[in-house]
Amino acid sequence: MTKIPNMETTILSFKFDHEFAKRFQKFSLIAGILLIVVGIAGAILPQIMSLVVTAFLGWMLITGGVLTGYLAFLGRGRSMIAFLKPVLLIVTGAMFIFYPLAGMAALALLLSVYLLLDAFGGFGLAYDLYPMRGWGWMAFNGLMSFVLAMVLFIGWPVTSPLMVGLFIGISLFFDGLALVSLGILAGKART
């Protein structure tokens, strides 16, 4: 058996930044607790959460359309094509606001895709964190997002007004729980 020089004793060393861990713990706990509270409110009042999310998205689209239109105007757009995107943003936002049930159905479909992506992101983060402490919470978060995506997609569009708010609330709750858990673990790592 031949020996490779300097491969006999390999030592990994990491510089632990206590100041970063302190900031991470603080912001992780604050954000996690806020997400848990909003998540519980959304799960208790799912129709109101669905309506709030639909209206918020509608107003965001309208705002984006107005700003994009203003920039097209400042750029002295010579053709109507420069104003196509702003008009589409404004019309889409207005449809979300004036037709909230259709907006909720559209959101339900988009939410199922988001939750699938969130699930794969959670699984990927859990894989990256493994075998460190806390990887299981990220994997559990990914699993919950996957289950929610499947339930939402199966009941679409009939259950959209109820499910959008409920699932956003549940997803935010588990995101908050994962952040609180990581914040607690960061505090333990500092000591």
C-alpha atoms as one frame of an Amber mdcrd trajectory, in Angstrom:
protein
   0.000   0.000   0.000   1.458   3.315  -1.019   1.048   6.446   0.985   0.233
   9.750  -0.557   2.285  12.498   1.061   0.362  14.791   3.420  -2.844  12.793
   2.962  -2.349  10.729   6.092  -3.546  13.421   8.452  -6.096  15.790   7.023
  -7.571  18.295   9.407 -10.472  20.515   8.541 -10.674  23.754  10.421 -13.370
  26.375  10.294 -13.143  29.866  11.692 -16.300  30.434  13.729 -17.553  34.007
  13.631 -19.325  34.591  16.953 -20.559  38.042  15.929 -22.225  36.654  12.790
 -23.806  33.829  14.795 -25.177  36.380  17.283 -26.727  38.503  14.498 -28.042
  35.412  12.719 -29.632  34.134  15.915 -31.325  37.479  16.616 -32.740  38.033
  13.125 -33.628  34.381  12.657 -35.646  34.368  15.873 -37.402  37.681  15.083
 -38.276  36.688  11.514 -39.286  33.200  12.628 -41.641  34.431  15.336 -43.232
  36.970  12.963 -43.755  34.255  10.324 -45.303  31.937  12.925 -47.764  34.642
  14.052 -48.766  35.562  10.475 -49.008  31.867   9.603 -51.357  31.142  12.505
 -53.528  34.138  11.569 -53.705  32.899   7.975 -54.653  29.377   9.063 -57.390
  30.666  11.393 -58.846  33.142   8.845 -57.958  31.604   5.457 -60.531  33.468
   3.341 -59.335  36.816   4.669 -55.708  35.793   4.082 -56.622  34.780   0.502
 -58.323  38.107  -0.108 -55.428  40.083   1.400 -52.856  38.223  -0.685 -54.924
  38.651  -3.864 -55.432  42.383  -3.256 -51.769  42.859  -2.330 -50.619  41.150
  -5.501 -53.095  43.186  -7.555 -51.828  46.465  -6.147 -48.207  45.381  -6.615
 -48.903  44.635 -10.284 -50.633  47.990 -10.756 -47.769  49.811  -9.053 -45.252
  47.964 -11.216 -47.265  48.833 -14.311 -47.448  52.518 -13.446 -43.714  52.700
 -12.720 -42.827  50.780 -15.865 -45.140  53.027 -17.905 -43.526  56.109 -16.404
 -40.075  54.796 -17.337 -41.275  54.041 -20.876 -42.641  57.598 -21.083 -39.336
  59.046 -19.825 -37.490  56.945 -22.371 -39.670  58.544 -25.028 -40.934  55.243
 -26.278 -41.728  55.807 -29.934 -43.883  52.737 -30.356 -46.831  51.214 -28.576
 -44.761  48.116 -27.847 -42.890  50.084 -25.161 -46.172  50.457 -23.299 -47.340
  46.848 -23.729 -45.774  45.583 -20.516 -47.097  48.446 -18.347 -50.597  48.020
 -19.755 -50.504  44.248 -19.164 -49.304  44.742 -15.588 -52.039  47.277 -14.843
 -54.789  45.193 -16.456 -53.658  42.024 -14.665 -53.493  43.849 -11.327 -56.941
  45.345 -11.875 -58.340  41.897 -12.654 -56.932  40.573  -9.372 -58.627  43.427
  -7.510 -61.974  43.502  -9.337 -62.324  39.715  -9.767 -60.857  38.323  -6.541
 -62.277  34.794  -6.941 -60.626  34.373 -10.339 -57.497  35.924  -8.858 -57.557
  33.421  -6.015 -57.885  30.547  -8.501 -54.883  31.875 -10.428 -52.993  32.323
  -7.182 -53.856  28.771  -6.131 -52.288  27.401  -9.277 -49.225  29.615  -8.908
 -49.021  28.766  -5.221 -48.922  25.056  -5.951 -45.955  25.644  -8.268 -44.301
  27.864  -5.634 -44.795  25.237  -2.932 -43.244  22.587  -5.174 -40.213  24.830
  -5.718 -40.108  25.600  -1.989 -40.158  21.873  -1.264 -37.219  21.209  -3.559
 -35.395  24.195  -2.076 -35.995  22.859   1.443 -34.753  19.416   0.433 -31.689
  20.977  -1.185 -30.892  23.051   1.882 -31.376  20.004   4.108 -28.971  18.072
   1.882 -26.426  20.901   2.089 -26.764  21.115   5.881 -26.522  17.345   6.458
 -25.051  16.101   8.893 -25.121  19.352  10.857 -27.794  19.898  13.443 -30.965
  21.414  12.050 -30.950  19.655   8.679 -33.989  17.609   9.713 -36.087  20.742
  10.208 -35.284  21.883   6.681 -36.170  18.443   5.304 -39.449  18.482   7.258
 -40.186  21.971   5.923 -39.611  20.695   2.386 -41.876  17.698   2.972 -44.692
  19.900   4.296 -44.413  22.213   1.275 -44.609  19.216  -1.065 -47.727  17.829
   0.651 -49.396  21.260   0.582 -48.630  21.657  -3.124 -50.232  18.313  -3.954
 -53.364  18.990  -1.884 -53.766  22.455  -3.398 -53.335  21.189  -6.956 -55.828
  18.332  -6.494 -58.595  20.636  -5.168 -58.036  23.413  -7.708 -60.040  25.645
  -8.562 -63.023  24.829  -6.309 -61.165  25.091  -3.026 -59.022  28.111  -4.006
 -60.625  30.781  -1.746 -60.134  28.615   1.335 -56.910  26.868   0.440 -54.818
  29.833  -0.706 -54.989  31.547   2.687 -54.800  28.302   4.637 -51.768  27.011
   2.785 -49.946  30.319   2.810 -50.571  30.419   6.563 -49.344  26.847   7.066
 -46.307  27.386   4.859 -45.379  30.603   6.696 -45.846  28.824  10.029 -43.406
  26.056   9.093 -40.945  28.536   7.559 -41.055  30.438  10.849 -40.650  27.251
  12.870 -37.593  26.301  10.816 -36.064  29.775  11.308 -36.708  29.725  15.057
 -35.122  26.275  15.295 -32.039  27.412  13.364 -31.821  30.548  15.524 -31.890
  28.454  18.691 -29.225  26.138  17.262 -27.080  29.151  16.311 -27.325  30.336
  19.917 -26.237  26.931  21.196 -23.322  26.884  18.749 -22.054  30.182  20.162
 -21.765  28.859  23.700
